[in-house]
Structures are given as structure tokens and as C-alpha cells.
Amino acid sequence: MTALWEKYRDEFPVTKNVVYLNHASVAPLSRRAAAAMQGLAQDALEFGSEHYSTWMASYEGVRNSAAQMIRAKANEIAIVKNTSEGIATVARGLDWKRGDAVVIFEEEFPANLYPWKRLAATKGVELRQLSIFDDPQRIDEAAKGARLVAISFVQYLSGYRVNLDTIGEICRRRGCFFFVDAIQGMGAFPIDVDRSGIHALSADGHKWLLGPEGCGVLYISREVQDEVDPVEFGWTNVAKYADYASRDMSLRSDAGRYECGTLNTIGCFGLRTAFDLLLEIGVENVRPVVQSLGDQVWNGAREIGYETLGVRTVESGAGIVSVRKPGVESQFIVKKLREAGFATAPRQGWVRIAPHFYISPDEIDALLRMLRTF
């Protein structure tokens, strides 16, 4: 049977120039996504907005495809410019009371820490900070009486993937709002928002979704949309936004109420196509490939004397592995790897390696041979 990386290799011309192992930062585009955006640019060049209805269809396409990927409904998907905007929409949109508690995790990327910490400073919200490596019982205890739990599906540095079903069960039992920053896992690992009891989720398109920067999605369950007010308010938040003469400010009845003004149309063309490519492949088929490549990096690096960050099991491993060699600067290793044709990233003293499904196991072996030279 043809391996996934062989079948779709030609979709990623980046492979002709570099072994790209930096999907946790900014991913390369597929041919399809690039072509979709080029097509929109050419259309606007030649016809202006004459085909505006096609532009609008791309918005619906993003909502429908995103919903399909996470097993949501299209009316629960808003288009946002990035993960941070989605997080801020939830953090600022809920009606907080002094003494409300939020459970956060110290290893989070700042985008999923700062908005909650700001609530402590501005709204008197109590922060209960844990480690991502704490066991579920500790999370359960912290969630008692809390209003919200905010966690990343996959941690940006260690690559630790949490069990969303387990945390969702805790939130259900404790009556907590469950928020997920999904940017480092969506597109590589399946998500089922209903099964996991997720109330809101945000992800930009430019990492594991293989889409463009500056265009992402915010899922907010229909059952809590009336609890989360729009933070930004413009003409498209309202139900009659297409009627310019109307002054009725009633909100849209779906997640479109969180979309303020004109959207990133060219980004939506690319993101919709990126979603559809992954849906064609099947995230359930991407998952074991990404997991295996990550395991190959983790095990191979340890065998040649590198330290690895965090813990990795079948249940917790993802596409991100961070390694370091005692006595060798990570910046130096990343620089030398790039000179040898490998794209990785230096992060907080670690070399972060993040392969996607179109990378071959032989390329990981070549990376390990290069790492052995340091």
C-alpha cells in the first residue's frame, strides 16, 4: 500500500528545497491552498468584486469544513484572524464576577495565558494554575467550583497531548466552561467537540492545518453562544447585516455574531482548501503517521544522547518533540541543521522538531544522523 507521504508528496513543493520540520511554527502551503489564493487574487485583479458571491461561498466553505473536522455544526463556527482573537473573544465575552475561578496551566503558550491572567487584574478573577503534567485527579480538584478550564490540546513546546475526553468529563461533572486552544493539534489529531464536551475552541490555520497565516476559526457551542457577548462590534455582527438601511442591532443567531466586519477573503480561500485536503486524507489517517514520526524523533534522539522534554506515550504523544544536547546551544544546532537542509526551531533552549504526514521516515533518519554529529 502506498504510504501517505508518497501519495501526497507532490502537494508540497517545499520538499524540493528543505526537509520541513517546523509545522509547530508556520507550515508551508500545499499546492492546492496556494492555487486557491492565487486564483482569488487573479479574479480580483481582472474583475474586481464582480464575483463577490463566490467570495461569500468561501466563508461558508470554511465554516462547513471546520465543523466537519471537529464534528460540530457550521452555525457554531466563526471565522477569526487568529487563535488569540478566538481566545480573547471568550475571555472578554463572558460576564465575569469577582471571585470566579479559572483553571490554567503554566506551560501554556502566552496566547492561552495572558487573557486569563488579565481577568485576574481587571475583573478580580481567581486563577488556579497547574502543570500540564499534573494527573487528572489534581485537575479535578482544581476544577471544583471553577467557572472555566482553559487548556491546549497539544502543548507548543513539549508536544504533550492532553486527553480531551478526560478533561471534558471533569468539566461536565464540575459544571465548568471548557475552552481548548487547538492550534497545535487540529489537523493532525481528531477532535470531537460533542464527545469531549468542549464549549469553545480556537485555532489558526497556519500550523497543522497547513493553511495561511491570519485566518482561523472559533468554535462556540450553540448552547453557550448567548453567554459569550461579541467583544468587537461592527456591521456584520447583526442579523440584518445585509440590509444596510436597517438599524436593528439584534445579533446573528449563529457564531457569525463574533465576526466583526469584512473577513480575510483570500485567507478563507486558502484555509477552506487546506481543510478540504485534510478531510480528503482523513485526520484519522494523518494521526498515526504524525504520531509515528514523532516517536521516531523522540526515540532516535534519546538513543544518541539527547535529552527530550516532557513525557511521551501512545496517549500523550503528538507531532512536536523538543530535544537538546548537553553543552551545545540549541541556536547553534538549529543553524547547522538549516545549513544541512532541515528546518527546525530554537525554543527556550530546546530544538523543536515538528514533522507532518508528508515527511518520510527516511528524512527523519537523515535528521538523526545529522544530530549525531553535534
ChimeraX attribute file (.defattr): number of C-alpha atoms within 10 A of each C-alpha:
attribute: neighborCount
match mode: 1-to-1
recipient: residues
	/A:1	4
	/A:2	7
	/A:3	12
	/A:4	16
	/A:5	17
	/A:6	12
	/A:7	12
	/A:8	16
	/A:9	18
	/A:10	14
	/A:11	16
	/A:12	15
	/A:13	13
	/A:14	16
	/A:15	14
	/A:16	10
	/A:17	9
	/A:18	14
	/A:19	22
	/A:20	23
	/A:21	23
	/A:22	22
	/A:23	24
	/A:24	26
	/A:25	17
	/A:26	15
	/A:27	23
	/A:28	21
	/A:29	22
	/A:30	23
	/A:31	15
	/A:32	16
	/A:33	26
	/A:34	19
	/A:35	15
	/A:36	21
	/A:37	20
	/A:38	15
	/A:39	15
	/A:40	19
	/A:41	15
	/A:42	12
	/A:43	14
	/A:44	15
	/A:45	10
	/A:46	10
	/A:47	11
	/A:48	11
	/A:49	12
	/A:50	11
	/A:51	12
	/A:52	12
	/A:53	9
	/A:54	12
	/A:55	18
	/A:56	13
	/A:57	13
	/A:58	21
	/A:59	20
	/A:60	18
	/A:61	20
	/A:62	27
	/A:63	27
	/A:64	20
	/A:65	23
	/A:66	29
	/A:67	20
	/A:68	16
	/A:69	21
	/A:70	19
	/A:71	15
	/A:72	22
	/A:73	18
	/A:74	20
	/A:75	18
	/A:76	24
	/A:77	28
	/A:78	24
	/A:79	28
	/A:80	23
	/A:81	20
	/A:82	20
	/A:83	24
	/A:84	20
	/A:85	20
	/A:86	26
	/A:87	26
	/A:88	17
	/A:89	21
	/A:90	25
	/A:91	23
	/A:92	18
	/A:93	18
	/A:94	16
	/A:95	11
	/A:96	15
	/A:97	11
	/A:98	12
	/A:99	14
	/A:100	17
	/A:101	25
	/A:102	24
	/A:103	22
	/A:104	25
	/A:105	21
	/A:106	15
	/A:107	19
	/A:108	20
	/A:109	15
	/A:110	12
	/A:111	15
	/A:112	24
	/A:113	18
	/A:114	16
	/A:115	17
	/A:116	25
	/A:117	19
	/A:118	14
	/A:119	20
	/A:120	18
	/A:121	10
	/A:122	9
	/A:123	15
	/A:124	16
	/A:125	20
	/A:126	19
	/A:127	19
	/A:128	16
	/A:129	15
	/A:130	16
	/A:131	13
	/A:132	22
	/A:133	15
	/A:134	10
	/A:135	10
	/A:136	14
	/A:137	10
	/A:138	12
	/A:139	23
	/A:140	16
	/A:141	12
	/A:142	20
	/A:143	24
	/A:144	16
	/A:145	13
	/A:146	21
	/A:147	21
	/A:148	22
	/A:149	23
	/A:150	23
	/A:151	26
	/A:152	26
	/A:153	24
	/A:154	27
	/A:155	23
	/A:156	23
	/A:157	22
	/A:158	23
	/A:159	27
	/A:160	25
	/A:161	25
	/A:162	19
	/A:163	14
	/A:164	21
	/A:165	17
	/A:166	13
	/A:167	21
	/A:168	23
	/A:169	18
	/A:170	22
	/A:171	26
	/A:172	14
	/A:173	12
	/A:174	18
	/A:175	15
	/A:176	23
	/A:177	19
	/A:178	24
	/A:179	26
	/A:180	22
	/A:181	27
	/A:182	22
	/A:183	27
	/A:184	28
	/A:185	26
	/A:186	23
	/A:187	28
	/A:188	27
	/A:189	25
	/A:190	17
	/A:191	22
	/A:192	16
	/A:193	23
	/A:194	14
	/A:195	12
	/A:196	18
	/A:197	21
	/A:198	24
	/A:199	22
	/A:200	25
	/A:201	27
	/A:202	29
	/A:203	30
	/A:204	30
	/A:205	29
	/A:206	25
	/A:207	26
	/A:208	30
	/A:209	26
	/A:210	26
	/A:211	28
	/A:212	26
	/A:213	17
	/A:214	16
	/A:215	24
	/A:216	29
	/A:217	26
	/A:218	32
	/A:219	29
	/A:220	27
	/A:221	22
	/A:222	18
	/A:223	9
	/A:224	13
	/A:225	22
	/A:226	15
	/A:227	12
	/A:228	18
	/A:229	17
	/A:230	22
	/A:231	16
	/A:232	14
	/A:233	16
	/A:234	15
	/A:235	18
	/A:236	20
	/A:237	23
	/A:238	23
	/A:239	18
	/A:240	17
	/A:241	19
	/A:242	10
	/A:243	11
	/A:244	8
	/A:245	8
	/A:246	11
	/A:247	11
	/A:248	11
	/A:249	15
	/A:250	12
	/A:251	20
	/A:252	16
	/A:253	15
	/A:254	20
	/A:255	24
	/A:256	22
	/A:257	23
	/A:258	30
	/A:259	23
	/A:260	18
	/A:261	13
	/A:262	9
	/A:263	17
	/A:264	15
	/A:265	17
	/A:266	19
	/A:267	26
	/A:268	30
	/A:269	28
	/A:270	30
	/A:271	35
	/A:272	23
	/A:273	26
	/A:274	29
	/A:275	24
	/A:276	22
	/A:277	19
	/A:278	20
	/A:279	18
	/A:280	10
	/A:281	13
	/A:282	16
	/A:283	19
	/A:284	15
	/A:285	17
	/A:286	21
	/A:287	19
	/A:288	16
	/A:289	23
	/A:290	23
	/A:291	23
	/A:292	18
	/A:293	23
	/A:294	25
	/A:295	20
	/A:296	16
	/A:297	25
	/A:298	23
	/A:299	13
	/A:300	19
	/A:301	23
	/A:302	14
	/A:303	12
	/A:304	14
	/A:305	14
	/A:306	18
	/A:307	16
	/A:308	21
	/A:309	18
	/A:310	15
	/A:311	14
	/A:312	19
	/A:313	11
	/A:314	11
	/A:315	11
	/A:316	14
	/A:317	23
	/A:318	31
	/A:319	33
	/A:320	31
	/A:321	30
	/A:322	28
	/A:323	24
	/A:324	22
	/A:325	21
	/A:326	10
	/A:327	7
	/A:328	11
	/A:329	14
	/A:330	21
	/A:331	16
	/A:332	13
	/A:333	22
	/A:334	21
	/A:335	16
	/A:336	16
	/A:337	18
	/A:338	16
	/A:339	11
	/A:340	13
	/A:341	14
	/A:342	23
	/A:343	21
	/A:344	24
	/A:345	24
	/A:346	19
	/A:347	14
	/A:348	11
	/A:349	14
	/A:350	23
	/A:351	24
	/A:352	29
	/A:353	28
	/A:354	28
	/A:355	31
	/A:356	28
	/A:357	24
	/A:358	21
	/A:359	23
	/A:360	18
	/A:361	17
	/A:362	9
	/A:363	16
	/A:364	20
	/A:365	14
	/A:366	13
	/A:367	21
	/A:368	17
	/A:369	14
	/A:370	15
	/A:371	20
	/A:372	15
	/A:373	8
	/A:374	11
